[in-house]
Amino acid sequence: MNIEIKGVHYDVSKNTKEHMEKKLKKLEYTKDIIIDLLFTITRVKNGYTVESNINFRWGVRVHLKVESFELFEGIDKLFEKIEHKVTKEKEKVQHHNKRQHI
């Protein structure tokens, strides 16, 4: 799994990277189904926008976005969304594969 973190109007600090790495450990089980996990942290007037592009092995691309006043809170919310979306995508693919084998 390729992981990239970039900042727009924000220098990604060591604390931010460490916080995200801790969250990424919870997604370790997805390393076989996700090709790219790209993060963009943008500092805006009223806080932060944290976005993620996920490229799945089967060709699906998903864009998730969270806006928050607090950076770490935004990162936590984004990772909750990512976990939910990955679970949903995995179930869709498994359901589709089961239907093909019948």
N, C-alpha and C positions, 0 to 999 in steps of 0.2 A: 504494500500500500504506500503510495506516494503522498506525503503530507507537506503542505506549503502554508506558511503563515506570513501575511504581508500587512503592512499598515499604510493607511492613507491619511495624511495630516496627523499621523501618530507613529512614533517610534516604538516598535514592539519591545517592551522591556523584558528583562530576565524573569521578573516575577510573573508577568503575563504568560511567557513561554512555559514556565514551570507549572502554572495553574492549568494551562491547556494540555500539557503532557500528562498531568495527573488524570484529567478527564479522558484523554485518549486511551489510557490503560483500560478503562471500562469498555472501550470499543474494540479491544484486542480480538474478540471473536469475529469481527467483521473483516479481518485482513484478507480473507479468501474471496470475499464478494465485492469489495470496494477497490477500484484501481487508483483513483485520485480523491483526495480529501483536501480541498483548497479553502483556506480561510482568509477573509479580508476584514480588518478592523478599521473602521473609519471614524475619526473624531468629528463630530458635528456640533453645531451651536449648543444644543441642549443635552449633550452626552455622547453616546457612541452608537454606531450601527455595526453589528457583527453579522457577517454573512458567510455562507458556506456553499460551495459547489461540490456535489458528490457525483462521481462517475462510477457507475456499477459495472461489473464484469459483463453483464448481458446487454450493455449498450444504453441503459437508461441514465439520464442526467437529471439531477435534482438540484434546485437552488432554494436555500432556506435563508431567512433574514429575521433578525431580532433587533429592535431598537430599545435602548435602555439608558437611564441616567448614570448608572454604575456599570463600569466595564465588566467586572467579574460576575455580577448578576446577569448581565447580557450573555456572557460566555456560558454560564450555567444553563440558562434558558435555551440557548442554541443547541447545546449538547443533549438536552432533553428532547428537543425536536428531532435531532439527528437520530437518536436511539429509536424514537417512535417511527420515523420514516424508514429506517433500515429494517426494522421488524416488519413493517407493513409490506415493503418491497419484497423481502425474503419470502413472506407468506404468499404473495401473489405469484412469484416464480414457482414455488413449491406446488401451489394449487394448479398452476398451468401445466407443470410437468406431470402431475398425477393424472390430469385429464387426457394428456397425450398418450399415456401408457394404457388407458382403458380400451 
